Amino acid sequence: MRWVTREKIKVDRVACPWLIKNFVDQHPESVFLPRDTDWATISDGIVFDVPDCELGHHGEDVSFNSIMKKYKLGGFGALGLSDHEILEREFIVYDALYAECKRRVKSGFVAEVS
């Protein structure tokens, strides 16, 4: 499936394609269009993380949450933890990612990003 969003993604918006690839669509095609695109005219893909789209920001939900809700995916929120407990548990994931990145840089390994 084609997944369409704004170009020039940053760290926070990388989470959505990661979620899609790992839990929604094993072979997604990511399409990045200019910010001034008329998103309502896109009919050949699923639009996410742009203004006024189903898989965007709604109230306190960010695009990541909207994707989780639409595809009925669980997560840390389903555990009923406090914000501090979530931080404590999720920091482990980021610490592991950071350690892996440092290891790869040190060893000279650079992954190709699609």
C-alpha positions as YAML, in Angstrom:
chain: A
units: angstrom
residues:
- id: 1
  name: MET
  ca: [0.00, 0.00, 0.00]
- id: 2
  name: ARG
  ca: [1.10, 3.60, -0.56]
- id: 3
  name: TRP
  ca: [1.46, 5.72, 2.58]
- id: 4
  name: VAL
  ca: [1.53, 9.45, 1.87]
- id: 5
  name: THR
  ca: [2.80, 12.22, 4.13]
- id: 6
  name: ARG
  ca: [4.75, 15.48, 4.12]
- id: 7
  name: GLU
  ca: [8.35, 15.58, 2.91]
- id: 8
  name: LYS
  ca: [11.31, 16.49, 5.13]
- id: 9
  name: ILE
  ca: [10.35, 14.17, 7.98]
- id: 10
  name: LYS
  ca: [11.96, 14.58, 11.36]
- id: 11
  name: VAL
  ca: [12.51, 12.22, 14.26]
- id: 12
  name: ASP
  ca: [9.00, 12.40, 15.68]
- id: 13
  name: ARG
  ca: [7.38, 11.60, 12.32]
- id: 14
  name: VAL
  ca: [9.65, 8.64, 11.69]
- id: 15
  name: ALA
  ca: [7.69, 6.78, 14.37]
- id: 16
  name: CYS
  ca: [4.59, 6.53, 12.12]
- id: 17
  name: PRO
  ca: [6.30, 4.77, 9.18]
- id: 18
  name: TRP
  ca: [8.03, 2.49, 11.70]
- id: 19
  name: LEU
  ca: [4.68, 1.59, 13.26]
- id: 20
  name: ILE
  ca: [3.10, 1.03, 9.84]
- id: 21
  name: LYS
  ca: [5.96, -1.20, 8.61]
- id: 22
  name: ASN
  ca: [6.10, -3.29, 11.77]
- id: 23
  name: PHE
  ca: [2.40, -3.67, 12.62]
- id: 24
  name: VAL
  ca: [0.16, -2.61, 9.72]
- id: 25
  name: ASP
  ca: [1.80, -3.16, 6.31]
- id: 26
  name: GLN
  ca: [4.92, -5.28, 5.94]
- id: 27
  name: HIS
  ca: [5.76, -3.80, 2.52]
- id: 28
  name: PRO
  ca: [4.69, -0.15, 2.64]
- id: 29
  name: GLU
  ca: [5.58, 2.31, -0.09]
- id: 30
  name: SER
  ca: [6.37, 5.65, 1.55]
- id: 31
  name: VAL
  ca: [5.56, 8.74, -0.50]
- id: 32
  name: PHE
  ca: [6.71, 12.19, 0.65]
- id: 33
  name: LEU
  ca: [5.02, 15.21, -0.94]
- id: 34
  name: PRO
  ca: [5.49, 18.96, -0.51]
- id: 35
  name: ARG
  ca: [3.84, 20.60, 2.50]
- id: 36
  name: ASP
  ca: [1.49, 22.63, 0.29]
- id: 37
  name: THR
  ca: [-0.07, 19.53, -1.33]
- id: 38
  name: ASP
  ca: [-3.88, 19.45, -1.39]
- id: 39
  name: TRP
  ca: [-4.12, 16.34, 0.80]
- id: 40
  name: ALA
  ca: [-7.86, 15.90, 0.21]
- id: 41
  name: THR
  ca: [-7.17, 15.11, -3.46]
- id: 42
  name: ILE
  ca: [-4.94, 12.12, -2.71]
- id: 43
  name: SER
  ca: [-6.83, 8.99, -3.75]
- id: 44
  name: ASP
  ca: [-4.04, 6.51, -4.49]
- id: 45
  name: GLY
  ca: [-2.71, 6.00, -0.99]
- id: 46
  name: ILE
  ca: [-3.33, 6.39, 2.72]
- id: 47
  name: VAL
  ca: [-2.55, 9.90, 3.91]
- id: 48
  name: PHE
  ca: [-1.11, 10.31, 7.41]
- id: 49
  name: ASP
  ca: [0.31, 13.03, 9.65]
- id: 50
  name: VAL
  ca: [-0.94, 15.96, 7.61]
- id: 51
  name: PRO
  ca: [-3.60, 18.55, 8.52]
- id: 52
  name: ASP
  ca: [-7.22, 17.40, 8.52]
- id: 53
  name: CYS
  ca: [-6.62, 13.71, 7.75]
- id: 54
  name: GLU
  ca: [-8.00, 10.65, 9.54]
- id: 55
  name: LEU
  ca: [-4.53, 9.47, 10.59]
- id: 56
  name: GLY
  ca: [-3.40, 12.85, 11.90]
- id: 57
  name: HIS
  ca: [-3.61, 14.88, 15.08]
- id: 58
  name: HIS
  ca: [-6.98, 14.83, 16.85]
- id: 59
  name: GLY
  ca: [-7.33, 16.41, 20.28]
- id: 60
  name: GLU
  ca: [-4.51, 15.02, 22.40]
- id: 61
  name: ASP
  ca: [-3.84, 12.19, 19.94]
- id: 62
  name: VAL
  ca: [-0.88, 12.54, 17.61]
- id: 63
  name: SER
  ca: [-0.70, 10.68, 14.30]
- id: 64
  name: PHE
  ca: [0.97, 7.67, 15.93]
- id: 65
  name: ASN
  ca: [-2.03, 7.32, 18.29]
- id: 66
  name: SER
  ca: [-4.49, 7.71, 15.41]
- id: 67
  name: ILE
  ca: [-2.80, 4.87, 13.53]
- id: 68
  name: MET
  ca: [-2.81, 2.68, 16.65]
- id: 69
  name: LYS
  ca: [-6.53, 3.31, 17.19]
- id: 70
  name: LYS
  ca: [-7.56, 2.73, 13.55]
- id: 71
  name: TYR
  ca: [-5.69, -0.57, 13.34]
- id: 72
  name: LYS
  ca: [-6.57, -1.59, 16.92]
- id: 73
  name: LEU
  ca: [-2.98, -1.84, 18.11]
- id: 74
  name: GLY
  ca: [-2.23, -1.93, 21.83]
- id: 75
  name: GLY
  ca: [0.65, -0.21, 23.58]
- id: 76
  name: PHE
  ca: [2.01, 1.22, 26.81]
- id: 77
  name: GLY
  ca: [-1.19, 3.23, 27.29]
- id: 78
  name: ALA
  ca: [-3.17, -0.01, 27.54]
- id: 79
  name: LEU
  ca: [-1.18, -0.96, 30.63]
- id: 80
  name: GLY
  ca: [-2.74, 1.83, 32.72]
- id: 81
  name: LEU
  ca: [0.64, 3.18, 33.84]
- id: 82
  name: SER
  ca: [1.40, 6.68, 35.07]
- id: 83
  name: ASP
  ca: [3.40, 9.04, 32.86]
- id: 84
  name: HIS
  ca: [6.51, 8.45, 35.00]
- id: 85
  name: GLU
  ca: [6.13, 4.66, 34.76]
- id: 86
  name: ILE
  ca: [5.78, 4.90, 30.98]
- id: 87
  name: LEU
  ca: [8.94, 7.01, 30.77]
- id: 88
  name: GLU
  ca: [10.83, 4.53, 32.90]
- id: 89
  name: ARG
  ca: [9.82, 1.60, 30.70]
- id: 90
  name: GLU
  ca: [10.11, 3.31, 27.32]
- id: 91
  name: PHE
  ca: [13.51, 4.85, 28.03]
- id: 92
  name: ILE
  ca: [14.89, 1.30, 27.89]
- id: 93
  name: VAL
  ca: [13.87, 1.12, 24.23]
- id: 94
  name: TYR
  ca: [15.52, 4.43, 23.40]
- id: 95
  name: ASP
  ca: [18.64, 3.54, 25.41]
- id: 96
  name: ALA
  ca: [18.95, 0.30, 23.42]
- id: 97
  name: LEU
  ca: [18.49, 2.15, 20.13]
- id: 98
  name: TYR
  ca: [21.09, 4.74, 21.12]
- id: 99
  name: ALA
  ca: [23.57, 2.04, 22.15]
- id: 100
  name: GLU
  ca: [23.07, 0.27, 18.81]
- id: 101
  name: CYS
  ca: [23.59, 3.51, 16.88]
- id: 102
  name: LYS
  ca: [26.81, 4.22, 18.79]
- id: 103
  name: ARG
  ca: [28.02, 0.66, 18.13]
- id: 104
  name: ARG
  ca: [27.34, 1.01, 14.40]
- id: 105
  name: VAL
  ca: [29.06, 4.39, 14.15]
- id: 106
  name: LYS
  ca: [32.08, 3.05, 16.02]
- id: 107
  name: SER
  ca: [32.31, 0.01, 13.74]
- id: 108
  name: GLY
  ca: [31.85, 2.12, 10.60]
- id: 109
  name: PHE
  ca: [28.55, 0.45, 9.69]
- id: 110
  name: VAL
  ca: [26.08, 2.75, 7.99]
- id: 111
  name: ALA
  ca: [22.65, 1.34, 7.11]
- id: 112
  name: GLU
  ca: [20.92, 2.30, 3.90]
- id: 113
  name: VAL
  ca: [17.69, 4.14, 4.67]
- id: 114
  name: SER
  ca: [14.80, 3.86, 2.24]
...
